[in-house]
Amino acid sequence: MSKLKTALAFTKNVFTTGAIFETSRKVELSITSKLTDQVDLVVVEYGMGHGNITKEILNKISADSKVYAFEVNKDFCDLVAEQIDDPRLTIVNKGAEDIDQVVAEQVDHIVSSIPFTLFSKEKTQQIFEISYKKLKSAGSFSQVQYSKVMKKKFEKFFDRFEERTISKLPPEFIYHCYKK
Ligand SMILES: C[S@@+](CC[C@H](N)C(=O)[O-])C[C@H]1O[C@@H](n2cnc3c(N)ncnc32)[C@H](O)[C@@H]1O
């Protein structure tokens, strides 16, 4: 998928994507930096989009690990299904809030680029709570943000919090959050 096609599709759906462009290569690398190639990892991605972060997750994890990638936009799901042929990947055309309906096991890492700033307080709280419940002890939740509006919420909710500044202009931050 060219950057131009991605930009057009993201712009058309700006009220659900919350973005005009795919995230940068630096974001792809930083947001997946907590993943390792240890055996049998269960990774969940929220907001797969055109699959750029998904590809990096698949690059980092071992052959017997797996990824569930949630995406509400069916066109994006169909496109990634055509482009990525990998038995470790399950594409789920549902919202992050539905994780419990699909993922039976406890999760090692959640990698998220969903647009929390567009969500209601209730939906945000629901996703925080269900994600925390699904994480294993010492599991991580990594989120890209384009402003610091949500920083306090992440910091307060999770047991440990790290912030990485990827770029000041345009602002890009990664929040790595952990469960005890
Ligand atoms: C900012 S885009 C990020 C796309 C891609 N991962 C990237 O990094 O460029 C956010 C994506 O989240 C999807 N999305 C929005 N609400 C969602 C939800 N509740 N659950 C899962 N995906 C959602 C949008 O359709 C969009 O594809």
The ligand as an ORCA input file, in Angstrom:
! r2SCAN-3c Opt
* xyz 0 1
  C      -4.415      6.083     13.839
  S      -5.018      4.684     12.886
  C      -3.581      3.634     13.049
  C      -3.446      2.665     11.939
  C      -2.102      1.920     11.858
  N      -1.968      0.956     12.951
  C      -0.950      2.870     11.878
  O      -0.196      2.842     12.862
  O      -0.781      3.649     10.956
  C      -6.203      4.001     14.040
  C      -6.932      2.737     13.555
  O      -7.791      2.294     14.596
  C      -9.014      1.844     14.034
  N     -10.018      1.868     15.119
  C     -10.780      2.908     15.539
  N     -11.519      2.549     16.594
  C     -11.197      1.249     16.886
  C     -11.597      0.317     17.880
  N     -12.506      0.639     18.825
  N     -11.053     -0.915     17.878
  C     -10.143     -1.290     16.928
  N      -9.733     -0.456     15.944
  C     -10.238      0.803     15.923
  C      -9.266      2.807     12.885
  O     -10.170      2.308     11.929
  C      -7.839      2.977     12.333
  O      -7.545      2.034     11.343
*
